[in-house]
Amino acid sequence: MENVKIPTLYPIKQALPKGKPVDIEQTLEAEWTRLDLASAVNGKRIALGFGSRGVASIDKIAAKLVALVKAAGGEPFIVPAMGSHGGATPAGQIEVLSGLGISEETMGCPIHATMEVVDTGMTSSGLPAYIDKNVYEADGLIITNRTKVHTDFHGPHESGLLKMLAIGLGKETGARTIHQQSTVGLRDYMPVIAQHLINSINFVAGFGVVEDGYHSVAHLEGFTAETVVEGDQRLLQQSRDLMPSLPVEEIDLLIIDEMGKNISGAGMDTNIIGRWLVEGELEPTSPRIKRIVVLDLTDASHGNATTYGFADFMSKTLFDKIDFQKTMKNMFTSGSLKRCRMPLFFDTDEETIRAGLYDAFRSDPSQCANARVMRIKNTLEIETLWVSANILAELTGQESITAGDGAARAAGGG
């Protein structure tokens, strides 16, 4: 394997779907006024729910919503809305929020974290609807979440405000209840449970964020209890229209510098890598990637390497950062156990990459020199990529592709 020739990689940039810039504070103020939320929060204890995702400008959005509640005479407090993430402990979930810039110090209001839930009753799906105990006891709830295409399934409602209600604020109990039903639970039962919760508590508002291919806020809109279901579905289509992709469909080896919970709920966005590994669901047909190598875990993941099983090989750097208790708690709750099958790992990045390349051409290692190789930072940031000469030749001349900054480098280089 040490004789495997690793192709030289060349930097390129691809043009991604781009939205119009959004003035966060101005938009939030306008939506606040349009929905007459000041009167809805005056004199009330208002829970503000935020999740574990690295949503663009989430700290800025959170701070502005806290300020708006205070200015209207309300008493805001923040709750983690992230299911079983953070090791399914209050301290762990507070730590995850802090990594996103959301803390009592930065927000100027308390954070109340608990894993206790209240059963609000049986739904028409045949499943109970659970809600965070602090939210249930508050006078009102405002949530904020990014709306995007889900990494496990496709349907009218995927990852967005309804999912945050039913799963994020259902904590570990609610998340497990829905995930136990596999894709049916997510696609069919989750929206029913979310609607039940909207009817069971004082749902003040939900703010949906849509990002473009550059991980920038392209749309920010507020919804009330009467409009959130329709709005969640409409924003999903906007997100689908702005979703980026890799510039080619056939790849022998994809090298991903980092994975993480702040990048995607699945650590790596399945819509980018073309792997689902969900029991009973057909695998995507595009892109077609023979081997995936992952080299690191983001610090913002706090050791949660959920779905490292998407990779065929990983570096020891990544392995050493894994908090297996947090990771297994999250994976067991999700029920997608194929995604946590351990990839082989090697001491250095170069060894890991060489192993992935060799394995892709095990029957004829001499073909490694002609491998179609691509390297990206993560599945959220795919404007700048490094590609082998054969992919570069295929893309040269395309309007959406330009030369990137930097000189060519070996695929195994840092």
C-alpha positions in Angstrom: 0.0 0.0 0.0 3.0 2.3 0.6 3.7 2.2 -3.1 0.3 3.6 -4.0 0.7 6.8 -6.1 -1.5 9.6 -4.8 -2.6 12.0 -7.6 -1.8 15.7 -7.4 -4.7 17.9 -6.6 -5.5 21.3 -8.1 -7.6 24.1 -6.5 -10.9 25.2 -8.1 -13.9 27.3 -7.1 -17.4 26.5 -8.1 -20.3 29.0 -8.2 -23.0 27.9 -5.7 -26.6 28.9 -5.5 -26.7 32.4 -4.0 -29.5 34.3 -2.3 -30.0 38.0 -1.6 -28.2 39.3 1.5 -30.5 39.5 4.6 -30.2 42.2 7.2 -30.8 40.1 10.3 -31.8 42.7 12.8 -33.9 44.7 10.4 -35.7 41.6 9.2 -36.4 40.3 12.7 -37.8 43.7 13.7 -40.0 43.9 10.7 -41.3 40.3 11.3 -41.8 41.0 15.0 -44.0 44.0 14.1 -45.8 42.2 11.3 -46.8 39.4 13.5 -47.7 41.7 16.5 -45.5 39.6 18.8 -44.9 42.4 21.3 -48.4 42.1 22.6 -48.1 38.3 22.6 -45.1 38.3 25.0 -45.8 41.3 27.2 -45.7 40.3 30.9 -45.0 36.7 30.1 -42.1 34.2 30.6 -41.1 33.3 27.1 -39.0 30.2 26.2 -36.7 30.7 23.2 -35.6 27.4 21.7 -32.3 27.0 19.7 -30.8 23.7 18.5 -27.3 22.2 18.0 -26.8 23.2 14.3 -24.3 25.8 13.2 -27.1 27.9 11.6 -25.7 31.0 9.9 -25.8 34.0 12.3 -27.7 32.0 15.0 -26.0 33.9 17.8 -27.0 37.2 16.2 -30.6 36.0 15.7 -30.8 34.7 19.3 -29.5 37.9 20.8 -31.9 40.0 18.8 -34.9 37.8 19.8 -33.9 38.1 23.4 -33.7 41.8 23.1 -37.1 42.0 21.4 -38.8 40.0 24.1 -37.3 42.2 26.8 -38.2 45.4 25.0 -41.8 44.2 24.8 -42.0 43.6 28.5 -41.5 39.9 28.4 -39.1 37.7 30.5 -37.0 35.6 28.1 -35.1 32.4 28.9 -33.4 30.0 26.5 -33.9 26.3 26.2 -31.8 23.8 24.2 -34.0 22.2 21.5 -31.7 19.4 20.4 -33.2 16.0 21.3 -30.5 13.7 22.6 -27.5 15.8 21.5 -24.9 16.9 24.0 -24.8 13.5 25.5 -28.5 13.8 26.5 -27.5 15.8 29.6 -28.5 19.4 30.6 -24.8 20.3 31.0 -23.9 18.8 27.7 -26.7 20.7 25.8 -25.7 24.0 27.5 -22.1 23.3 26.3 -23.3 22.8 22.7 -25.2 26.1 22.8 -22.1 27.8 24.2 -20.1 26.5 21.2 -22.6 28.3 18.9 -22.1 31.6 20.8 -25.3 31.2 22.9 -24.6 31.5 26.6 -26.1 33.3 29.6 -23.3 35.8 29.3 -23.6 36.6 25.6 -27.4 36.6 25.5 -28.1 38.4 28.8 -30.8 35.9 29.9 -31.0 32.6 31.7 -30.6 29.2 30.0 -32.8 26.5 31.5 -31.8 23.0 30.4 -33.5 19.8 31.4 -34.1 16.4 29.9 -37.5 16.2 31.7 -40.5 16.2 29.4 -44.3 16.4 29.8 -46.5 14.0 27.9 -49.1 16.2 26.3 -51.3 13.3 25.1 -51.7 10.7 22.4 -51.8 12.0 18.8 -53.6 10.6 15.8 -50.4 9.0 14.7 -50.7 6.6 17.7 -47.6 8.1 19.4 -47.6 10.5 22.4 -46.3 14.0 22.0 -43.6 15.1 24.5 -42.4 18.6 25.2 -39.5 20.0 27.3 -40.8 20.6 30.9 -39.5 24.1 31.0 -41.3 25.0 27.8 -44.5 23.4 29.0 -44.4 25.5 32.2 -43.6 28.8 30.3 -46.2 31.3 29.2 -45.1 31.0 25.6 -42.6 29.6 23.1 -40.5 31.0 20.3 -38.3 28.7 18.2 -35.7 29.3 15.5 -34.3 26.7 13.1 -32.8 26.3 9.7 -35.1 24.7 7.2 -33.3 22.3 4.9 -33.5 19.1 3.0 -33.2 16.2 5.5 -30.3 13.7 5.6 -32.5 10.6 6.2 -35.7 11.0 4.1 -37.7 13.3 1.8 -41.2 14.5 2.4 -43.4 17.6 2.8 -41.7 18.5 6.1 -38.0 17.6 6.6 -35.5 19.5 8.8 -37.1 22.7 10.1 -39.4 24.2 12.6 -41.8 21.2 12.9 -38.9 18.9 13.5 -37.5 21.1 16.2 -40.9 21.1 17.9 -41.4 17.3 17.8 -37.9 16.0 18.1 -35.7 18.8 19.4 -38.0 19.9 22.2 -39.2 16.3 22.8 -35.6 15.8 24.2 -34.3 12.3 24.3 -37.7 10.8 25.0 -39.5 12.4 22.2 -36.6 11.9 19.7 -36.4 8.2 20.6 -40.2 7.8 20.3 -40.2 9.1 16.8 -37.0 7.5 15.6 -38.1 4.1 16.8 -40.6 4.2 13.9 -37.7 4.8 11.5 -38.4 6.8 8.3 -42.2 6.5 8.8 -41.8 8.2 12.1 -39.8 11.1 10.7 -41.8 11.6 7.5 -45.3 10.8 8.5 -45.6 11.0 12.3 -43.3 13.9 13.1 -45.5 16.6 11.5 -48.6 15.2 13.3 -46.8 15.3 16.7 -45.6 18.9 15.9 -49.2 20.0 15.1 -50.4 18.5 18.4 -47.8 20.4 20.3 -48.7 23.6 18.6 -52.3 23.1 19.8 -51.2 22.0 23.3 -48.9 24.9 24.3 -48.8 28.7 23.8 -46.8 28.6 20.6 -46.0 32.3 20.0 -43.8 32.1 16.9 -41.3 30.2 14.9 -38.5 31.9 12.8 -37.3 29.9 9.8 -33.9 30.4 8.3 -33.0 29.3 4.8 -29.4 29.3 3.8 -27.8 29.5 0.3 -24.9 27.5 -0.9 -22.4 29.8 0.8 -23.9 29.1 4.3 -25.4 32.6 4.3 -28.9 33.6 5.4 -30.9 33.9 2.2 -34.3 34.1 3.9 -35.6 34.8 7.4 -39.3 34.7 8.1 -41.5 34.5 11.2 -44.7 32.3 11.6 -47.5 32.1 14.1 -49.3 28.9 15.2 -51.7 29.4 12.3 -49.0 29.7 9.6 -46.0 27.7 10.7 -47.0 24.4 9.1 -47.5 26.0 5.7 -44.4 28.1 6.1 -42.2 25.2 7.1 -43.2 23.4 3.9 -42.7 26.5 1.7 -39.3 27.2 3.1 -38.2 23.6 2.5 -38.8 24.2 -1.2 -36.7 27.4 -1.1 -33.9 25.4 0.6 -34.1 22.7 -2.0 -33.7 25.3 -4.7 -30.6 26.8 -3.1 -29.0 23.4 -2.1 -25.4 23.1 -3.5 -23.8 19.9 -4.8 -20.4 18.6 -5.8 -19.5 19.6 -9.4 -19.1 15.9 -10.7 -21.1 12.7 -10.0 -18.3 10.1 -10.5 -15.6 10.2 -7.8 -13.2 7.4 -6.8 -12.0 9.0 -3.5 -13.6 11.9 -1.6 -11.4 13.3 1.1 -13.3 15.3 3.7 -11.1 17.4 6.0 -13.7 17.6 8.9 -17.1 16.3 9.9 -19.3 17.6 12.7 -22.7 18.1 14.3 -22.5 21.9 13.6 -22.0 21.1 9.9 -24.9 18.6 9.6 -27.2 16.6 11.9 -25.5 13.6 10.3 -22.0 15.0 10.7 -21.8 14.9 6.9 -24.6 16.0 4.7 -26.0 12.9 3.0 -27.3 14.9 0.1 -23.7 15.9 -0.7 -22.0 12.5 -0.3 -24.8 10.4 -1.7 -25.0 8.0 1.2 -28.1 7.5 3.5 -27.5 4.1 5.2 -31.1 4.1 6.5 -32.8 0.7 7.0 -35.5 0.2 4.3 -34.6 3.3 2.2 -32.9 3.1 -1.2 -29.5 4.7 -1.5 -29.3 7.9 -3.5 -28.2 7.4 -7.1 -26.0 10.5 -7.2 -23.2 11.3 -6.6 -21.4 8.0 -7.0 -18.4 7.9 -4.7 -16.4 4.7 -4.3 -14.6 5.6 -1.0 -14.9 8.4 1.5 -12.1 9.4 3.9 -12.7 11.8 6.8 -9.8 13.4 8.7 -11.1 15.4 11.6 -14.0 16.3 13.9 -15.0 19.9 14.6 -14.4 21.2 18.1 -18.1 22.4 18.1 -19.2 18.8 18.0 -17.9 18.3 21.5 -16.9 14.7 20.7 -20.1 13.7 19.0 -19.0 11.9 15.9 -22.5 10.7 15.0 -22.6 8.8 11.6 -18.8 8.4 11.2 -19.9 5.2 9.6 -20.6 7.1 6.4 -16.8 7.1 6.0 -14.8 4.1 4.8 -11.7 5.3 6.5 -10.8 7.9 9.1 -7.7 9.3 10.7 -6.5 8.7 14.2 -6.9 12.4 14.8 -10.7 12.0 14.3 -10.8 8.8 16.3 -9.0 10.3 19.3 -11.6 13.2 19.4 -14.6 10.9 19.6 -16.6 10.9 22.8 -18.1 7.5 22.4 -20.7 7.9 25.2 -22.2 11.0 23.5 -21.9 9.5 20.0 -23.5 6.2 21.0 -26.3 8.0 22.9 -27.2 10.0 19.8 -26.9 7.1 17.4 -28.9 4.7 19.5 -31.7 7.3 19.8 -31.7 7.8 16.1 -31.9 4.1 15.4 -29.7 4.3 12.3 -27.1 1.9 13.5 -25.5 1.3 10.1 -24.2 4.8 10.4 -22.0 4.1 13.4 -20.2 1.0 12.1 -16.5 1.8 12.8 -14.4 2.7 9.8 -10.7 1.6 9.7 -8.4 4.4 11.0 -4.7 5.1 10.4 -2.1 7.2 12.3 -1.7 10.0 9.7 -3.8 11.8 7.1 -1.6 10.5 4.3 -1.8 6.9 5.5 -5.6 7.2 5.7 -5.9 8.7 2.2 -3.5 6.1 0.8 -5.6 3.3 2.3 -8.8 4.7 0.8 -7.3 5.1 -2.6 -5.8 1.6 -2.5 -9.1 0.0 -1.4 -10.9 1.7 -4.3 -8.6 0.0 -6.7 -7.6 -3.1 -4.7 -7.9 -5.4 -7.8 -5.5 -3.2 -9.8 -3.6 -0.7 -7.6 -1.8 0.6 -10.7 -5.0 2.5 -11.5 -4.6 4.6 -8.4 -2.5 7.1 -10.3 -5.5 7.8 -12.6 -8.0 8.0 -9.7 -10.7 10.7 -9.7 -10.0 12.3 -6.4 -11.7 15.3 -4.7 -11.0 17.0 -1.4 -13.3 19.4 0.4 -13.2 21.1 3.8 -16.6 19.8 4.9 -20.0 19.1 3.3 -21.3 22.6 4.2 -18.4 24.5 2.6 -18.0 23.3 -1.0 -17.2 26.5 -2.9 -13.4 25.7 -2.8 -12.4 22.2 -3.8 -9.2 20.3 -4.7 -9.5 17.9 -7.6 -7.3 15.5 -9.6 -6.1 16.4 -13.1 -8.8 14.3 -14.8 -11.6 16.0 -12.9 -10.0 19.4 -13.6 -9.9 18.6 -17.3 -13.6 17.7 -17.2 -14.6 20.9 -15.5 -12.3 23.3 -17.3 -14.4 25.7 -19.5 -17.6 25.4 -17.5 -19.1 28.7 -16.6 -19.5 27.8 -12.9 -15.9 26.8 -12.4 -12.9 29.1 -11.9 -9.3 28.5 -10.8 -8.9 28.5 -7.1 -6.2 30.1 -5.0 -3.0 28.2 -4.2 -0.7 25.8 -5.9 -1.2 22.2 -6.7 -0.5 19.8 -3.8 -0.3 16.1 -3.1 -3.7 14.6 -2.1 -2.2 13.5 1.2 -0.8 17.0 2.0 -2.1 19.2 4.7 
